Amino acid sequence: MWRDAALLLDMLIAAREAREFSEGLTWEAFQRSSLHQHAIAQALENIGEAARKVSDETKAAHPEIPRSEIIALRHRIAHDYFHLDIVRMWEIVQHDVPVLIGMIEPLVPPEEPRGQMEV
């Protein structure tokens, strides 16, 4: 189960990065910025890659996480990148990613403040 906890943390970190990359960005600015498009696409792909590796037990315990849709998006980004629908990508980062963060946060142990971990 520690592996699943690490994968859920990877999903959470990537989801937070996707949101961070879109902070203060308008739709118009996103359309013009290939930098932001690439950064957000990579974060979404990372979410899907971690979701793909989560165990069957964790999948069964948390059916509320739309794992198959997340993985399908990852495959689309990885294998058909030049045909991505940036409108849909924008909608995902604005609406779906915050919901996903809310689903995953309670499943991940609280982060230790940097420099405060006991050795």
Sequence and secondary structure as in RCSB ss.txt:
>XXXX:A:sequence
MWRDAALLLDMLIAAREAREFSEGLTWEAFQRSSLHQHAIAQALENIGEAARKVSDETKAAHPEIPRSEIIALRH
RIAHDYFHLDIVRMWEIVQHDVPVLIGMIEPLVPPEEPRGQMEV
>XXXX:A:secstr
 HHHHHHHHHHHHHHHHHHHHHTT  HHHHHH HHHHHHHHHHHHHHHHHHHHS HHHHHH TTS HHHHHHHHH
HHHHSGGG  HHHHHHIIIIIHHHHHHHHGGGS     TT    
